[in-house]
Amino acid sequence: MIIRRLNKQGGVFAIEFALGFIVLFMFTMLIFEACRLTYICSVLDYTAAEAARDTRVQLNKSDDFIKYKGKNCDTDVSENEKQKCKTIQSFSGDQFAIWFHTFINNNGGKLWQVFTARNEMTITAQHYKNLYALAANRPSSGWNKNSVSLYQVTYKYQPIFFKWSFSDSQIKRHVLVIDEFERKQSAKI
């Protein structure tokens, strides 16, 4: 009698397993994607804050900027360094952009290199002589000798799974830095 009951099942277990596995797999991938997004946001927050601090604390030129300054990235550097050379030169000497790029490459960890696309990140900086210029949205032309700087890091987030649900999402981080020394100097003028 027990044998007859098992024969009547006729593959129901396989069908239930297949349907249940699809749901379990989708939830697992959703959890993985949520963890990846959280990781990316955390690294961007930490890196933006540390790069802003390093920019103001260590005002000397970056070693990378000095290394690639005035070089032709297509002919003067090795194949491995071409992309880095072009990226550093595109920052035009802006300390925050250089520190951010260097910091995230050195401290992002192996997961950052695996989970993200380096080409999807942009760094912009606007520098202001004082708070009044910031309120009027009148940035100065250079990064040097400004009391207020507004940095923005934008990462174009593309999920590994569920690509149809997050089309072209951007993660933006803003950092407003007030340089006390420069602020005092501009107040004296």
TABEL-V182279 format. One record per residue. N is the residue number from 1. OMEGA is omega as a letter, one per 40 degrees, with the letter a starting at -180 (none if undefined). D_LAST is the distance of its C-alpha to the last C-alpha in whole Angstrom. Layout:
((N OMEGA D_LAST) (N OMEGA D_LAST))
This chain:
((1 i 100) (2 i 96) (3 i 97) (4 i 97) (5 i 94) (6 i 92) (7 i 93) (8 i 93) (9 i 89) (10 i 89) (11 i 85) (12 i 84) (13 a 82) (14 i 80) (15 i 79) (16 i 77) (17 a 76) (18 i 75) (19 i 73) (20 a 72) (21 i 70) (22 i 68) (23 i 67) (24 i 66) (25 a 64) (26 i 62) (27 i 61) (28 i 60) (29 i 58) (30 i 56) (31 i 55) (32 a 54) (33 i 52) (34 i 50) (35 i 50) (36 i 48) (37 i 46) (38 i 45) (39 a 45) (40 i 42) (41 a 40) (42 i 40) (43 i 39) (44 i 36) (45 a 35) (46 a 35) (47 i 34) (48 i 31) (49 a 30) (50 i 30) (51 i 29) (52 i 25) (53 a 26) (54 i 27) (55 a 24) (56 a 21) (57 a 23) (58 a 25) (59 i 22) (60 a 24) (61 i 26) (62 i 29) (63 i 33) (64 a 34) (65 i 31) (66 a 32) (67 a 35) (68 a 35) (69 i 33) (70 i 34) (71 i 38) (72 a 40) (73 a 41) (74 a 44) (75 a 46) (76 a 44) (77 a 44) (78 a 47) (79 a 48) (80 a 47) (81 a 43) (82 a 43) (83 i 42) (84 i 39) (85 a 38) (86 i 38) (87 a 36) (88 i 33) (89 a 33) (90 a 32) (91 i 29) (92 i 27) (93 i 26) (94 a 24) (95 a 24) (96 a 26) (97 a 28) (98 i 30) (99 i 30) (100 a 31) (101 a 34) (102 a 35) (103 a 35) (104 i 37) (105 a 39) (106 a 40) (107 a 40) (108 i 41) (109 i 45) (110 i 48) (111 i 48) (112 a 45) (113 a 46) (114 a 49) (115 a 48) (116 i 46) (117 a 45) (118 a 42) (119 a 42) (120 a 41) (121 i 38) (122 a 34) (123 i 31) (124 i 28) (125 i 24) (126 a 21) (127 a 18) (128 i 15) (129 a 11) (130 a 11) (131 i 14) (132 i 14) (133 i 15) (134 a 17) (135 i 19) (136 a 19) (137 i 20) (138 a 18) (139 i 18) (140 a 16) (141 a 19) (142 a 18) (143 a 18) (144 i 16) (145 i 13) (146 a 13) (147 a 13) (148 i 16) (149 i 19) (150 a 22) (151 i 25) (152 i 29) (153 a 32) (154 i 35) (155 i 38) (156 a 41) (157 i 44) (158 a 48) (159 i 50) (160 i 53) (161 i 56) (162 a 56) (163 a 54) (164 a 55) (165 a 53) (166 a 50) (167 i 49) (168 i 46) (169 i 44) (170 i 40) (171 a 38) (172 i 35) (173 i 32) (174 i 29) (175 i 26) (176 a 23) (177 i 20) (178 i 17) (179 a 16) (180 a 15) (181 a 13) (182 i 11) (183 i 10) (184 a 9) (185 a 7) (186 i 5) (187 i 6) (188 a 4) (189 none 0))
